[in-house]
């Protein structure tokens, strides 16, 4: 079985929309496109290469796939990010689109029609499947309990609004932090592997006070 790894550049308030540039995704008036770029240094680059260090294929939603397909095939592979360009152009790119209205002429691209097709792909033998961007797809992966690992690149900015990494409805799970690193720019990189169920504790007093009992009753009334 393959592992699905969610890779995400996020702000401190969880936004992952348009980290790379103003024209990436300006939908709903998002005005901070390119917010992650000032914070990526050698550490960030090394950690991105860690995400793609094991054999992998890309798993993308349509919008992110179209961003990548209009960029990476034309990137100068002699440039500093050339190793990523070379990798992306070589490996398979699975693009999930319910409508099927997508140009898959980028070499190695494969169209998947829905999340059920992603489930079948995950159950097959093969390299890891790594997401980038693809907010709607990532939400569906979490909701359908298909995420095996997460790598977050948290940038020290608060954006206030935008498409976010998590939505209500994710399958509850705990994750184990396997490696973390802080860049001089303040970028925090964290790699997580899926663990077990969510554990809870209880900090309440053994015998609740009258005030606490009243508070609990009020919570019940207020729903």
N, C-alpha and C positions, 0 to 999 in steps of 0.2 A: 504494500500500500504506500502511496505517496504521502508526503507531508505537505500541508498547506501552511505557508508562512506569510503572515500579514506584515508587510514593511510599510512604515508610515512616517512621514515628516509632519509633526504636529506642533501647534502653538501650545502655550501653557493652559489655555482654555479649550484645548482639544480640537481646534480647527485644522483641517488638512487641505483646504482648498487652495489651489494655485500657488504652491510654494516656490515655483521656479521662474515665474515671470508674469508681467501684467496681462498678457494675452492668453495665458493658459486656460483660465476659466473665470471670466468676469461676470458670470450669471448672477442675477439678483443684485446687481450693482456692487459686487465685491471689489473693493478698491485697493487692496493691499497685495496684489499679485507680485510674487518675487520676495515675499517676506523672509524666506528661509536662507536665501543666498548669501547675505552678509555674514552669516554665522557658520558657514561650512568652510572648514580649513582642512589641513592634512589629516587630523584625527577623524573628522566626519567622512572624508574620502576613504580612509582605511577601514572604517566600520561599515560603510556601504559595501566595500569589497568583501568584508567578512560575511555579509548577508548572502552575497552571490558566490562565496568561496567554494561551496559544495555544488555538485552538478544540479542544475535547476532549469526550469522553464518559467516563462512569465505567464501569469494569469491576470487578465485585465478586463475591466469593463469597457464598453464601447468608447466612451468619451476619452478616457485615458489612453486607450489603444490608438485612437486617432491622433492624439497629441504626440505619442511616441513614433507612430508611423510617418508623421510629417517632419520628424526631427532626426531620429537616430540613423536612419539609412543615409542621411546626407551629412552626417557629422564627420569632421576631419579626424580620422583615427590616429593621426600623428599628434593630436593635441593631448592635453593633460588627462582628459576623460576618455581617451581613445580606447582603453581596455574595456570600459563599459559598453561603448558603441560596438566594438568588435564582438563582445559577448552577446549583446541583444540582437545583433544582426545574424548571429550564428544559431542561437537556440530557437526552440519553438515558442510561438506567442499564441496562447489560447485567449480568444476574445469572446466574452459572453454578451450576447445581444438577443433580446426576445424578438425584435422585429426582423433581425437578419439583414438590416439595411446598413451594411458596412463593407468597405473596400478592403479585402484581405489579400491584396497583391503584395504586401510586404512579405518577402521570402520567409517561409516557415510559419506562416499564420494559419490558425485553425479556428473555425467558427463553432461556438457552443451555443445552443439555443436557450438554455435555462439552467437553473441551479441543479436540477436533477442530472443534467449532463455533467456538471462539475462533480457531483457525488460519484458518478460512475468513473470519471477520470481519476479521482482520488483513490478509488479502490483498486486501480490497476498498478502494475509495477512501473517504475519510472523515476526520474529525478524529482526533486522537490518542486512545488509550484509556489512561486513567489509573487505576491501582489505588490503593486505600486499605485498610489492614488486610488481611483475606482471606488468612490464612496458607497454608491448603491450596492455594488457587488460585495464589498466588505461587510456592509450591514447584513446582507443575506447570508454570507458565510458564517457570521457570528450567530445569527438567528437559527441557522440550521445545524449548529454545533459541528462545524467543519474546520475550525481553526486549531492547528496543532502548535503553532509558535507565533510569537509577535516580536518584531524589532521596531522600537520607537526611537525617533530622533527628535527630541523635544527642544524647541527653540525658545529662548527666554523673551517671548513677546506675548501680549494679550491682544487678540484681534477683535473681540466683541461679538462677532457673528461670522457665519460661513458654514460650509459643509464640515461635519465633524466625524471623527473616527468612530465613535460609539453612538448608537441609537437605542432607545428602549426596545426590549425584546431579545437582547443577546442571551444565549444559553449561559446560565451561571457556571463558572468554573474558577478554580484557583490556578495561578501560574507561578512557576518557579523562576526566579531571576538567575540566569546562568552566567551573565557577564554584563558589566556596566563600565562606562567611561565618561569622563567629563572633559570637554575640550576647553582650551583657554578662552574661547569666545563665549562660553556659557552653555553651549550645546550639550545636552545630556543624552547619551546613547544607552539604551537598555535592551537586552535580549532576553526573552522569556520563553520557556517551554511549558506546554500544558501539563498541569498536575491533576489533582483530584477535585473533589467537591469543595464548595465554599465552607470554611470552618467559621464558627461564630463563638463569641464569649459573652459573658454577662458581668457587667461592672456594678450592678444594682446591689443595694443593701439586702442582707438576709431577711430582714423584716422591714418592709416599706413603711415610710412615715405616712402620717395622715395627709400631708401635703402631696406626697407622691401618689397615694391612692386617689386623691381628688383629681390630680393631673391625668392619671390613666383613664378615669371615668370621663373626663372632658374630652380626651382624645377619641374615645369610643363614640361619644355623641357627635363630634365634629367629623367623624369618618376619616 
